[in-house]
Amino acid sequence: MTMRAAFSLLALVIVAAIVLSLAKKQATALKPPASAASASANATGGAALPQPRAVGEQVQGSVDDAARRAAEAASEATR
């Protein structure tokens, strides 16, 4: 029974090491290198990426406009 527990613990440690290694690779893949980030900023004239809040507001405005136009079209269709 002791050997079984030891092998189970060893297998658990190996699986944890593999998962952590893959997580580290994924995390580094998400973060672009510093040289690529500065190169893309220089290519766009130094402009930074838009803020997520501003993008959200723009999307919400577009959705509101589309809803308004759909309501206007529905009211015109019923006349």
N, C-alpha and C positions, 0 to 999 in steps of 0.2 A: 504494500500500500504506500510506503514511503517513496519508493521509486516512481510510482505513478504520480504522486503529488509533485515530485521534483521535476519530472518530465512535463507535467502540465504547466508548472510555473515557468520553466524554460521556454516552452512554446508560447506562453503569454508574453514573455519579455521579447521574444523574437518578433512576434506579430506587432507589438507596440513599437519596436524599433523600425519596422518596415513602414508602418502607418505614419510615424513621425517623419521619416525620411521623405516619403511621398508628399506630405504636407509642406515640408520645407521647400521641396522643388516647385510645388504649385505656388507657394507664396513668393518665391523669387521670380517666377514667370509672370506674375501679375505686376510686379514693380519694374518699370522700364529702367534701363541703365541711365545714369546721369547724363552721359554724352548724347543719348538719343533724345532725352527730354529737352536739353538745351538746343539741339539741332532742330527739333520740331518747332520750338519757340522762335528760333531765328528764321525758319522758313515761313512762318506766319507773320513776320514783321514784329516779332517780340510780343505778340498778343497772347495772353494766357487763355487757357480753356475757359469756356463759360461756366459760371457758378451753377451748381445743380438747382438752387432755388430759382434763379432766373430762367433756366430751361423749363422748370416745372410751371412757372407762371406763364411762359409763352405757350406751352402745351395746353394749359387750362384755358387761356384766352382763345386758342384755336378751337377747342372743344365747345366753348360757349358760343363762338361765332357760328359754328356748324349747327348747333342746336337751335340758335335763333333763326338761321336760314331755313332749317327744316320745318320749324313752326310756321314761318311765313309761307312756305310752299304749301303746307298742309292747309293753312287758312285760305290761300288762294284757290286751292283745289276744291274746297267746299263751297265756294261762291258760285 
